[in-house]
Amino acid sequence: MQRLMVAALTSGAGKTSVTMGLAALWRQAGKTVQVYKTGPDYIDPQFHTAITGRPCINLDPYFLDSSELRETFSRYRSEADILLIEAAMGLTDGIAGQGDRASALEVARALDVPVLLLVARGQEDEATRKIEALTPEDRARLTGILLNEGGKDGAASEDSLPAELAGVKVYGCLPSLRSHELKSRHLGLVVPLETEEICRFARQMAEALRKTLPTEFRTGAGAAAETFRLGIARDAAFSFLYPENLRVLTECGAEPVFFSPLSDRSLPAGLSGLWLPGGYPELYAEALSNQVSLREDIRDAVRGGLPTVAECGGFMYLL
């Protein structure tokens, strides 16, 4: 399973066009693509649905908490080869006065997805400052940068392209496609009129991306392979773990992510499953009871459909 978010630091950088192009490119490679859009949006999903033949699903972090975002995102993973997310607005644009709350970045954190970042040509210095302002963890999510000529005349020389911005690799520069621009209005892009017109644009964008992005993007390998992140409780209260079980799980592709119900205040981000092993939680009942935020995280995750195994003392704790 591959997954990728297409984002930008500002609106108008070409997120919808590139998402359409990637969806078309991967459809041409024989992949089933499921597209999502962060935030509230009725228009862009219509474009993506026309290209993929699958309903585009909204991931709205204003209405959905992290566990609900993960549940919605996971619901379609068995039906597609690639999960592709188009971010709304700028990557860190959230609710006014609340920082990046309800932003595309919050969705990327909750789902643990890598980000392909679009930067308008000529905005490299500003983009560098904004990237450097991100936390190291958030910068690590940026799998690469794609510069976009947008409506500019001419094409950028490969010799003039930076190799990286703020330590993030620059893949290349998408050339100007002035004759193939999508029209906009005050609420966003215009509502699609003809499916064939949409698909024609997407094919043209796919060809431009084919020439610009690294070879692995042509088959979807440019999107990061999804890891089954298995959250495992491990501390003095939960210690009954066989090393051989961990070895087998790792060989099968799981990534063990250990956390402590005694000391951690929240579940690790982006979990695909949860394991609460045995131990002696009754000896630490007061300390475990005082970890209210973590217990609420676990409750919401289980109710949200996160695959969970709880055994012995772990089952007692779950109850």
C-alpha positions in Angstrom: 0.0 0.0 0.0 1.4 3.4 -1.0 0.3 6.7 0.4 1.2 10.4 -0.3 -0.1 13.9 0.5 0.3 16.7 -2.1 0.6 20.0 -0.2 1.9 23.5 -0.6 2.9 26.3 1.8 0.3 28.6 0.3 -2.9 28.4 -1.7 -2.7 28.6 -5.5 0.5 26.6 -5.9 -1.1 23.9 -8.1 -2.1 21.2 -5.6 -5.3 20.2 -7.4 -3.6 20.1 -10.8 -0.7 18.0 -9.5 -3.0 15.6 -7.6 -5.1 15.1 -10.7 -1.9 14.5 -12.7 -0.6 11.9 -10.2 -3.9 10.1 -10.1 -4.0 10.0 -13.9 -0.3 8.9 -14.1 -0.9 6.1 -11.7 -4.1 5.0 -13.4 -2.1 4.7 -16.6 0.3 2.4 -14.7 -2.6 0.1 -13.8 -3.0 1.2 -10.2 -6.3 1.7 -8.3 -6.0 5.2 -6.8 -8.1 6.5 -3.9 -8.0 10.2 -3.5 -8.9 12.2 -0.4 -9.2 16.0 0.2 -8.4 17.6 3.6 -10.9 20.0 5.0 -14.4 21.0 3.6 -14.5 21.0 -0.2 -17.3 20.0 -2.6 -15.5 21.0 -5.9 -12.1 19.5 -6.0 -13.4 16.0 -5.1 -15.5 16.1 -8.3 -12.4 16.4 -10.4 -10.7 13.6 -8.6 -13.7 11.3 -8.8 -13.9 11.9 -12.6 -10.3 10.8 -13.0 -10.2 7.8 -10.7 -13.8 6.5 -11.0 -13.9 6.4 -7.2 -15.6 8.9 -4.8 -13.0 11.3 -3.4 -13.3 11.3 0.4 -13.0 14.3 2.7 -10.8 14.2 5.7 -11.9 17.2 7.7 -9.8 17.7 10.9 -12.3 20.3 12.2 -15.0 17.7 12.6 -12.9 14.5 13.0 -10.4 13.8 15.7 -7.3 11.8 15.1 -8.9 8.4 15.6 -11.8 9.3 13.3 -9.4 10.6 10.6 -7.5 7.3 10.8 -10.7 5.3 10.7 -12.0 7.2 7.6 -8.6 7.0 5.9 -8.3 3.2 6.6 -11.8 2.4 5.4 -10.7 2.4 1.7 -7.2 1.0 1.9 -8.2 -2.6 1.0 -9.8 -1.3 -2.2 -6.9 0.7 -3.6 -3.2 0.4 -4.4 -2.4 4.0 -3.7 -3.9 6.5 -1.2 -3.4 10.0 -2.4 -4.4 13.1 -0.4 -4.7 16.6 -1.6 -4.1 19.2 1.1 -6.3 22.3 1.5 -4.8 25.8 1.5 -1.3 26.0 2.9 0.2 23.0 4.8 0.1 24.8 8.2 -3.0 26.9 7.6 -5.4 26.1 10.4 -8.2 27.8 12.4 -7.6 31.5 12.8 -5.8 32.2 16.0 -5.2 28.5 16.7 -2.0 27.8 14.9 -2.0 24.7 12.7 -5.2 23.3 14.4 -7.4 21.6 11.7 -4.6 22.1 9.1 -3.4 19.7 6.4 -0.3 19.2 8.6 -2.5 18.0 11.4 -3.9 15.4 9.1 -0.5 14.3 7.9 0.6 13.8 11.5 -2.6 11.8 12.4 -2.2 9.5 9.4 1.6 9.5 9.4 1.8 10.2 5.6 4.7 11.7 3.7 4.3 15.0 1.9 5.2 16.1 -1.6 5.5 19.9 -1.2 4.7 22.2 -4.1 6.6 25.6 -4.2 5.8 28.3 -6.7 8.9 29.3 -8.8 10.3 32.5 -7.4 9.2 31.7 -3.8 12.1 29.5 -2.9 13.5 31.9 -0.2 10.1 32.3 1.5 9.6 28.5 1.3 13.0 27.9 2.9 12.1 30.1 5.8 8.7 28.4 6.3 10.3 24.9 6.1 13.0 25.8 8.6 10.2 27.0 11.0 8.7 23.5 11.1 9.6 21.1 13.8 12.2 18.4 12.9 9.5 15.8 13.0 7.3 17.7 10.5 10.3 18.5 8.2 11.0 14.8 8.1 7.6 14.3 6.6 8.6 16.2 3.5 9.6 13.5 1.0 10.6 16.1 -1.6 9.8 19.4 -3.3 8.3 20.1 -6.7 8.8 23.6 -8.0 6.0 24.9 -10.2 6.3 27.5 -13.0 2.6 28.2 -12.8 1.5 30.8 -15.3 5.0 32.2 -16.0 6.3 32.4 -19.5 9.2 30.2 -20.5 10.7 27.3 -18.7 13.3 27.2 -15.9 16.7 26.0 -16.8 17.7 22.8 -15.0 21.0 24.5 -14.2 19.1 27.2 -12.2 17.2 24.8 -10.0 18.3 24.4 -6.4 19.2 20.9 -5.4 17.3 21.3 -2.1 15.5 23.8 0.1 16.1 23.7 3.8 17.6 20.2 3.4 14.6 18.9 1.5 15.4 17.5 -2.0 14.0 19.3 -5.0 12.8 16.9 -7.6 12.5 19.4 -10.5 10.3 22.1 -11.9 6.9 21.6 -13.4 6.9 23.6 -16.7 4.2 26.3 -17.4 1.1 24.8 -18.9 -0.7 28.1 -19.6 -3.0 26.6 -22.2 -4.1 23.9 -19.7 -4.9 26.0 -16.6 -7.9 25.2 -14.5 -10.2 28.2 -14.0 -10.8 29.5 -10.5 -13.5 31.5 -8.7 -13.8 32.9 -5.2 -14.7 29.5 -3.6 -12.0 27.6 -5.5 -12.0 25.9 -8.9 -15.0 26.0 -11.1 -17.3 23.1 -10.9 -16.4 20.4 -13.5 -18.5 20.6 -16.7 -17.4 17.7 -18.8 -15.6 14.5 -17.6 -13.6 14.2 -20.8 -12.3 17.8 -20.4 -11.2 17.0 -16.9 -9.5 13.7 -17.9 -7.8 15.5 -20.9 -6.3 18.0 -18.5 -5.2 15.3 -16.1 -3.5 13.3 -18.9 -1.6 16.5 -20.0 -0.5 17.1 -16.4 0.4 13.4 -16.0 2.8 13.7 -19.0 4.4 16.8 -17.5 4.8 15.0 -14.2 6.3 12.0 -15.9 9.0 14.2 -17.4 9.7 16.1 -14.2 9.5 13.7 -11.2 11.9 10.8 -10.5 11.3 7.6 -12.4 9.8 5.8 -9.4 6.8 8.1 -9.4 5.6 6.7 -12.7 4.5 3.5 -11.1 3.5 4.9 -7.7 6.6 3.9 -6.0 7.3 7.5 -5.3 4.6 7.4 -2.7 5.9 5.9 0.5 5.0 2.3 1.3 2.6 2.1 4.2 4.0 0.6 7.3 1.8 -1.3 9.8 2.6 0.7 12.9 1.8 -1.6 15.8 1.4 0.3 19.1 2.6 -2.0 21.9 2.2 -1.2 25.6 5.5 -1.9 27.4 6.5 -0.9 30.9 6.5 -2.2 34.4 2.7 -2.8 34.3 2.8 -4.5 30.9 5.8 -6.8 30.5 4.6 -10.1 29.2 6.0 -10.2 25.7 7.7 -13.0 23.9 10.7 -11.8 21.9 9.9 -14.3 19.2 6.5 -12.8 18.6 8.1 -9.4 18.1 10.6 -10.9 15.6 7.8 -12.6 13.6 5.7 -9.4 13.5 8.7 -7.4 12.3 9.5 -10.0 9.6 5.9 -9.7 8.5 6.3 -6.0 7.9 5.0 -4.6 11.2 6.8 -1.7 12.9 6.7 -2.1 16.7 6.0 1.3 18.3 6.3 1.0 22.1 4.6 3.3 24.6 4.1 3.3 28.3 0.6 3.5 29.8 2.3 4.5 33.1 4.0 7.6 31.7 2.9 8.6 28.2 0.0 11.1 27.9 -1.1 10.0 24.4 -0.9 7.2 21.9 1.8 7.3 19.3 0.6 8.9 16.0 -0.4 7.0 12.9 -1.0 3.5 14.5 -2.3 0.7 12.3 -3.0 -1.6 15.3 -2.8 -1.8 19.1 -1.5 -4.5 21.4 -2.0 -4.5 25.1 -0.1 -7.5 26.5 -0.2 -9.0 29.9 1.5 -8.0 33.1 0.5 -6.7 36.5 -1.6 -3.5 35.9 -3.4 -4.1 39.2 -0.2 -3.2 41.0 -0.2 0.2 39.3 -3.9 0.8 39.3 -3.7 4.3 40.8 -1.0 5.5 38.4 -2.8 4.0 35.4 -6.1 5.6 36.4 -4.4 9.0 36.6 -3.4 8.8 33.0 -6.8 10.1 31.8 -5.7 11.5 28.4 -4.0 8.2 27.4 -7.0 6.1 28.5 -9.3 8.4 26.5 -7.0 8.0 23.5 -7.2 4.2 23.7 -10.9 4.2 24.2 -11.4 6.5 21.2 -9.1 4.4 19.0 -10.8 1.2 19.8 -14.3 2.7 19.3 -12.9 4.1 16.1 -12.1 0.7 14.7 -8.4 0.4 15.4 -7.5 -3.3 15.3 -6.7 -4.2 18.9 -5.5 -7.2 20.8 -5.7 -7.1 24.6 -4.6 -10.1 26.6 -4.5 -11.0 30.3 -3.6 -7.8 32.3 -3.9 -5.8 29.1 -7.5 -7.0 28.8 -8.2 -6.0 32.4 -6.8 -2.5 31.6 -8.9 -2.3 28.5 -12.1 -3.1 30.5 
